[in-house]
Amino acid sequence: MTTKIFAVAGGDLRQIYVAKSLAADGHKVRIFGFDNYSNTLPGIEICCDIDSLLADADFVIFPLPYSSDGVHLNTPYLSYTVKLCDIYEKIRTGMTVFGGRFSSRELNSRGIKTIDYFEREELQILNAVPTAEGAIYIAMQERPYTVCGSKCLVVGYGRIGKVLSLLLKGLNASVTVSARRFDDLASIRSMGMKSIKTKDIADTAGKYDMIFNTVPALVIDKNVLSSVKKNSLIIDLASKPGGVDFSEAKALGINAVWSLSLPGKVAPVSAGGFIKDTIVNIIEQEAEK
């Protein structure tokens, strides 16, 4: 890819490492929304306003997620809020706008291309690793017992469930994994783990020391929670709306933790690199069309 101008707007440490990696590749990079970030950013132009950020930029990169309310840019390192509409009105035709969990009818109606990089399969696969590692880190913090020898249930055998179950198995935990499809149930058994249908987890919920949910639907409901041991730990890794009835868990005195955006929290350098590589892949694919 020839040298381009990237405008990196808002976000957490992942965005910092997206910017650093693009600059290391020889691109011109500007960044906005990090007034409260204390480290220096050599080779990166730090902008104090949207006009200087977007001036003659080829690409705009919003964070993951781009916004928490659909109105303001996600800017945890900024002491004031920035409205998305104030940024959108300054984005010109010809720019391509990337973001995580992102779409904008306003920009699309003006002929500006928007791309949600979070939908890319390669990013989803790569993000499963820091998510799984982060889940185990939380388990070690929340429980005064080793993972080794613990009885664990992983609900769901998608990208995260596959990585997490193998990591737990590698730590010598007793691992059961739930799935809906028969081929997934067979795959789980072939990897040396126990399998159970997701619809049947209430039947065995009382056996586990730790339950990790990866399904973004209410699967750890009142029926399941009524069987869970009081000293068990539940970690929900699913995106909103989540998969655990947290109100019921609290009422029953069960420790339930909802852990979102773990890649950015536990491995921002790796996670930022994954996002940058994904964006570069998209740009190169678009250029080949």
C-alpha angles and dihedrals in degrees: 000000000000119000112289138179115248125193110202111196126193130315138111133293091302089069090052090057092044087057094045093050094048091049090049088056089058100259124136107250131190124185134198134183102044104102090132095049106108103196124088122252108208115198092019125102111228112212127202097195140035095244094061091042094055100036108131091338119161096200135024119204119200120190134256106286097021091203140002095210106023090244107070132045114251101254112158091162094055125084094212135046127255121205116226091221089060089057096041093056090059097049110103133213109269095043120109116218122208126190143156114255084355138153134147126192088187093061094039091052088059092052095256115143116234124189129191103214091187089072092063113111095220091057092047091052095047093045090056090074100059089038091056093043090049091051091055090047090054091048090054090050096046101044128055090216135081121259086228107093094012120130107237134187119199111196110210132021101224127118095301095038092055094051095040095049092052093048091051091048089051089056089055096251119151100249130199119178127196126213140160101220122076093223090055091049089052092047091052092053091046088058091058098258133117119255135207135174112258092232089059101051092107088067093064103022092110092063098066133090092195133023121194116193121201099165116104093217133076102277100136092063134153092283093054094041092054088067098043118108114252092235094049123112123226119197117189113203096171122116120243129338084029128207105256131083095229095180091057092044090053091048090053093047094245118148106238122173125192107208114190130176093012095163090063092046103044103026111018094157093054093039092050090050090052091053093047093049091048092051091049089050090053093048092050092047091050090050091055094056 
